[in-house]
Every structure is written in C-alpha cells, then in structure tokens.
C-alpha cells in the first residue's frame, strides 16, 4: 500500500510541475506580451489551469500526509533509540568486576 501511495505521490508531483510550467506568468512582466485579442480565451484557459493546479496540489498534500501516517504506524511498533542501545550493550560480553 505504501509503495502504491509513493508512486501516486511521485506522479502527482510530476503532473503538478508540468501544470505550473504551462501557466502564463502573471507577475514581473509589467503587462508585456498580453494582447487584447486572446484575452478571453487566455483567461478561460488560465482559470482552468488554476483550478486544476489547486486540485492536484490538494491531492498531493493528502497523499503525502497518508504516506507519513502509514509509515508512522510501522515505526511505532519499534523501540526507542535508548532501548535499542541498552539491548545492544547487554548483548556484548561484559568485563568481569574485580572485588
């Protein structure tokens, strides 16, 4: 299950990057490159890409949280670092105590 979620998360990340790169830059250009002829069609494509970007971003975040929740449950069964260290030290040969 975790490997499937990781695959979906990677696919969503790639799709998110592609969608963001397809969008028109709206800032920093001081309005250069925007013609009035294609304003309405560019506006409708822009709103579609913006909505699609927000949906894919939300799915990406939900998938990421699910991966963390699943992996956290797997690690919850293990011991703490201090308990592991004590077990490793108890398995080592002990130096005899002098009286």
C-alpha positions in Angstrom: 0.0 0.0 0.0 2.8 2.4 0.9 4.6 1.8 -2.4 1.4 2.5 -4.3 1.0 5.8 -2.5 4.6 6.7 -3.1 4.1 6.0 -6.8 0.9 8.1 -6.9 2.7 10.9 -5.0 5.5 11.0 -7.5 3.1 11.0 -10.4 1.1 13.9 -8.8 4.4 15.8 -8.3 5.3 15.4 -11.9 1.8 16.5 -13.1 1.9 19.5 -10.7 5.3 20.6 -12.1 4.0 20.3 -15.7 0.8 22.2 -14.9 2.7 25.0 -13.2 5.1 25.3 -16.2 2.1 25.5 -18.6 0.6 28.5 -16.8 1.3 32.0 -18.0 3.5 34.2 -15.8 1.2 37.0 -14.5 3.7 38.9 -12.5 7.0 40.7 -13.1 6.5 41.4 -16.8 4.6 44.7 -16.3 1.9 43.5 -18.6 4.1 42.9 -21.6 3.1 40.2 -24.0 -0.6 40.3 -23.3 -2.7 41.1 -26.3 -6.4 42.1 -26.2 -7.3 39.6 -29.0 -6.6 36.5 -27.0 -7.6 37.9 -23.6 -10.9 36.0 -23.2 -9.5 32.6 -24.4 -6.3 33.0 -22.4 -8.5 33.9 -19.4 -10.6 30.7 -19.6 -7.5 28.5 -20.0 -5.9 30.3 -17.1 -8.8 29.7 -14.8 -9.0 26.0 -15.8 -5.2 25.6 -15.2 -5.5 27.4 -11.8 -8.4 25.2 -10.7 -6.6 22.1 -11.9 -3.4 23.1 -10.2 -5.2 23.6 -6.9 -6.9 20.2 -7.2 -3.7 18.4 -8.0 -1.9 20.2 -5.2 -4.6 19.2 -2.7 -4.3 15.6 -3.8 -0.5 15.8 -3.5 -0.8 17.1 0.1 -3.4 14.5 1.1 -1.3 11.7 -0.4 1.8 13.0 1.4 0.0 13.0 4.7 -1.3 9.5 4.1 2.3 8.3 3.4 3.5 9.8 6.6 0.6 8.3 8.6 1.2 4.8 7.2 5.0 4.9 7.7 4.5 6.3 11.3 2.3 3.3 12.2 5.1 0.9 11.0 7.7 2.7 13.1 5.5 3.0 16.2 6.0 -0.8 16.9 9.7 -0.4 17.3 11.6 0.7 20.3 13.2 4.0 21.2 16.8 4.6 20.4 17.8 4.4 24.1 16.1 1.0 24.5 17.9 -0.3 21.4 21.2 1.0 22.8 20.6 -0.9 26.1 19.8 -4.1 24.2 23.0 -3.8 22.1 25.1 -3.2 25.2 23.5 -6.1 27.0 24.4 -8.5 24.2 28.1 -7.5 24.3 30.5 -9.5 26.6 30.8 -7.9 30.0 34.0 -7.1 31.7 34.3 -9.0 34.9 34.0 -6.9 38.0 37.0 -7.0 40.4 36.3 -7.4 44.1 
